[in-house]
């Protein structure tokens, strides 16, 4: 006779989920039958229950009554205090990191705003320069188009850019 996970759980006094976790964890041998259902041999279940009792520091009857398995010792209390202190320290570091993160976010926002303002000012200057150059290049009444000559250069001819306005 083979047990299903539900019957094995009832027989061993644990939940079906515990049985399934043990099967998946390869602690409890089981196989799928031709209907694709899990099947557990009684001997495998008995061996698993024996091993489970050996590993458990608490007798099964004590867990059912809600009796704590071990009374806290001073060493346990010291460990608990250390863990609480470490947790408090980690929380403080986390809060400080979150504060620093918010500060950096504000700085990035301010830098982006300054960059946008600078870009807008630069675009305005370029538009003004383009408008001025276009107006200078257009012929006016009484004179021809504006032509930039070598004697008008500001850099005294030190760069190698050719004059684009002279034909």
Secondary structure, DSSP 8 states (H G I E B T S, - for coil): -EE-HHHHHHHHTS-HHHHHHHHHTTSS--EE-TTS-EEEEHHHHHHHHHHHHHH-SS-HHHHHHT--SS---HHHHHHHHHHHHHHHHHHHHHHHHHHHHHHHHHHHHHHHHHHHHHHHHHHHHHHHHHHHHHHHHS-BTTB------GGG-SSTT-S----TT--
